[in-house]
């Protein structure tokens, strides 16, 4: 089994540079160590490292699976692959190799991938055995460390976030209300009429949206 420092160094070469990098890496061995890890941050790196490995042609599923000795570890691998595929769908990234992994997964695990996608969309924690993975950190890690060949992936991700925000705002606010909301967020000065309209209508919706209980209830309805 690798020491933690060695694992972190090899993760750097595979697109998750915590400290330093190393060139000669057995990708299957590194991914297997991530699966065995009890460190949530390392486990949350799996989707981006898995994508980078496959993009570089370094990942072999059979070899990876053979690196794991217990059925529990192999089940965890399948679930993390499902989480990874959900991540790629979330960012609308189309990898030719992702279809092969979709076929490998059992129907039950593949179905779980649909729930993982919902959790990513709603920023809900993903419970994986004894681990609680933060959907927000999973997405941020992928955004920050994906190094593959998808064209302008950073732009695609930021555009998707912007589109999602625009769509969400349009579901809650009228065009005028959305305009005032964005002006207020961006620190722009409102006219006297705009201030009165904001206080009378927009502010009430903002207060409602910020209510934690309402947020939790809405997320439960979407599950």
C-alpha positions in Angstrom: 0.0 0.0 0.0 1.3 3.5 -0.9 2.2 6.0 1.8 0.0 9.1 1.8 2.8 11.4 0.6 3.6 9.1 -2.3 -0.1 8.9 -3.2 -0.4 12.7 -3.2 2.6 13.1 -5.4 1.2 10.6 -8.0 -2.2 12.3 -7.9 -0.4 15.5 -9.0 0.7 13.9 -12.2 -2.8 12.7 -12.8 -4.3 16.1 -12.6 -4.9 16.7 -8.9 -1.7 18.5 -7.8 -1.9 19.0 -4.0 1.9 19.5 -3.6 4.3 18.1 -6.1 4.2 15.9 -9.3 5.9 12.7 -10.5 6.1 11.4 -14.0 6.1 7.5 -13.9 2.8 6.6 -12.5 0.6 3.5 -12.5 -2.8 5.1 -12.9 -4.7 2.0 -11.8 -2.6 1.8 -8.6 -3.2 5.4 -7.8 -7.0 5.3 -8.4 -7.2 2.1 -6.3 -5.4 4.0 -3.4 -8.0 6.8 -3.7 -10.8 4.2 -3.4 -9.2 2.7 -0.3 -8.6 6.1 1.2 -10.7 7.3 4.2 -9.8 10.9 3.4 -12.9 12.7 1.9 -10.8 15.2 0.0 -8.9 12.4 -1.8 -12.1 10.5 -2.5 -13.6 13.7 -3.9 -10.7 13.9 -6.3 -11.7 10.6 -8.0 -14.0 12.1 -10.8 -11.4 14.5 -12.0 -8.5 12.1 -11.7 -10.5 9.3 -13.4 -11.3 11.7 -16.3 -7.7 12.8 -16.7 -6.5 9.2 -16.6 -8.9 8.1 -19.3 -8.2 11.1 -21.4 -4.5 10.2 -21.3 -5.2 6.6 -22.1 -3.8 5.5 -18.7 -6.8 3.9 -17.2 -7.6 0.2 -17.5 -10.7 -0.9 -15.7 -9.8 -4.6 -15.3 -6.4 -3.6 -13.9 -8.0 -1.1 -11.6 -10.5 -3.6 -10.3 -7.8 -6.2 -9.8 -5.9 -3.7 -7.6 -8.8 -3.9 -5.1 -9.0 -7.0 -2.9 -12.4 -6.8 -1.1 -15.9 -6.7 -2.5 -16.6 -3.6 -0.5 -13.7 -1.8 -2.2 -15.0 -3.0 -5.6 -18.5 -1.8 -4.8 -17.1 1.6 -3.8 -15.2 1.8 -7.1 -18.5 1.2 -9.0 -20.3 3.8 -7.0 -17.5 6.4 -7.6 -17.5 5.7 -11.3 -21.3 6.3 -11.2 -20.6 9.6 -9.3 -18.0 10.5 -12.0 -20.3 9.8 -14.9 -23.0 11.9 -13.2 -20.4 14.7 -12.9 -19.6 14.6 -16.6 -23.4 14.8 -17.4 -23.7 17.7 -15.0 -21.1 19.6 -17.0 -22.4 18.3 -20.3 -19.1 16.8 -21.2 -19.3 13.9 -23.7 -16.5 11.4 -23.5 -16.4 8.4 -25.9 -15.0 6.2 -23.1 -17.7 7.1 -20.7 -20.2 4.9 -22.6 -18.1 1.9 -22.0 -18.1 2.4 -18.2 -21.8 3.0 -18.3 -22.2 -0.6 -19.7 -19.9 -2.0 -17.1 -22.0 -0.7 -14.2 -24.8 -2.9 -12.8 -28.3 -1.6 -13.4 -28.7 -0.7 -9.7 -25.5 1.3 -9.6 -26.3 2.9 -13.0 -29.7 4.0 -11.5 -27.9 5.5 -8.5 -26.1 7.7 -11.0 -29.4 9.5 -11.7 -29.7 10.3 -8.0 -26.1 11.5 -7.9 -26.8 13.8 -10.8 -29.8 15.3 -8.9 -27.6 15.7 -5.8 -25.0 17.6 -7.8 -27.7 19.8 -9.2 -29.1 20.6 -5.8 -25.8 20.7 -3.9 -26.8 17.8 -1.7 -24.2 15.7 0.0 -23.6 12.3 -1.5 -23.4 9.5 1.1 -21.0 6.7 0.0 -20.7 4.0 2.5 -19.3 5.7 5.6 -18.3 8.8 3.6 -20.3 12.0 3.2 -19.0 13.7 0.0 -19.8 17.4 -0.5 -21.5 18.0 -3.9 -20.1 21.5 -3.9 -16.5 20.4 -3.3 -16.9 17.6 -5.9 -17.9 20.2 -8.5 -15.2 22.7 -7.5 -12.5 20.1 -7.6 -13.5 19.0 -11.0 -13.8 22.6 -12.2 -10.3 23.5 -10.9 -8.3 20.4 -11.9 -9.8 18.9 -15.1 -7.0 18.9 -17.7 -8.4 16.8 -20.5 -9.0 17.5 -24.2 -12.6 18.8 -24.1 -12.5 22.2 -26.0 -12.7 25.2 -23.7 -14.0 23.1 -20.8 -13.5 26.0 -18.3 -15.7 28.2 -20.5 -18.3 25.4 -20.9 -18.5 25.0 -17.2 -18.8 28.8 -16.5 -21.3 29.2 -19.2 -23.4 26.4 -17.8 -23.3 27.9 -14.3 -24.4 31.3 -15.8 -27.2 29.6 -17.8 -28.4 27.7 -14.7 -28.5 31.0 -12.7 -30.3 32.9 -15.4 -32.9 30.1 -15.7 -33.4 29.9 -11.9 -33.8 33.7 -11.6 -36.4 33.7 -14.4 -38.4 31.1 -12.6 -38.7 33.3 -9.5 -38.5 36.9 -10.7 -40.1 38.9 -13.5 -37.7 40.5 -16.0 -37.8 43.8 -14.1 -37.4 42.1 -10.7 -34.5 40.1 -12.0 -32.9 43.3 -13.3 -33.2 45.0 -9.9 -31.9 41.8 -8.1 -28.8 41.7 -10.3 -28.2 45.5 -9.9 -28.4 45.1 -6.1 -26.0 42.1 -6.1 -23.5 44.0 -8.3 -23.6 47.1 -6.0 -25.2 49.3 -8.6 -27.1 52.4 -7.5 -30.9 52.2 -7.7 -33.2 55.1 -8.4 -35.7 56.2 -5.8 -38.5 54.4 -7.7 -36.4 51.3 -8.1 -35.6 51.2 -4.4 -39.3 51.4 -3.5 -40.2 48.6 -6.0 -37.3 46.5 -4.7 -38.4 46.9 -1.1 -42.0 46.3 -1.9 -41.6 43.1 -4.1 -38.1 41.8 -4.7 -36.8 41.9 -1.2 -39.7 39.8 0.1 -38.8 37.0 -2.4 -35.1 37.3 -1.5 -36.0 36.8 2.2 -38.1 33.8 1.3 -35.4 32.3 -0.9 -32.8 32.6 1.9 -34.9 30.7 4.4 -33.0 27.5 5.3 -36.2 25.5 6.1 -37.8 26.4 2.8 -34.5 25.4 0.9 -34.4 22.0 2.6 -38.1 21.4 1.9 -37.6 22.3 -1.8 -34.6 20.0 -2.1 -36.6 17.1 -0.6 -39.4 17.6 -3.1 -36.8 17.3 -5.9 -35.4 14.0 -4.7 
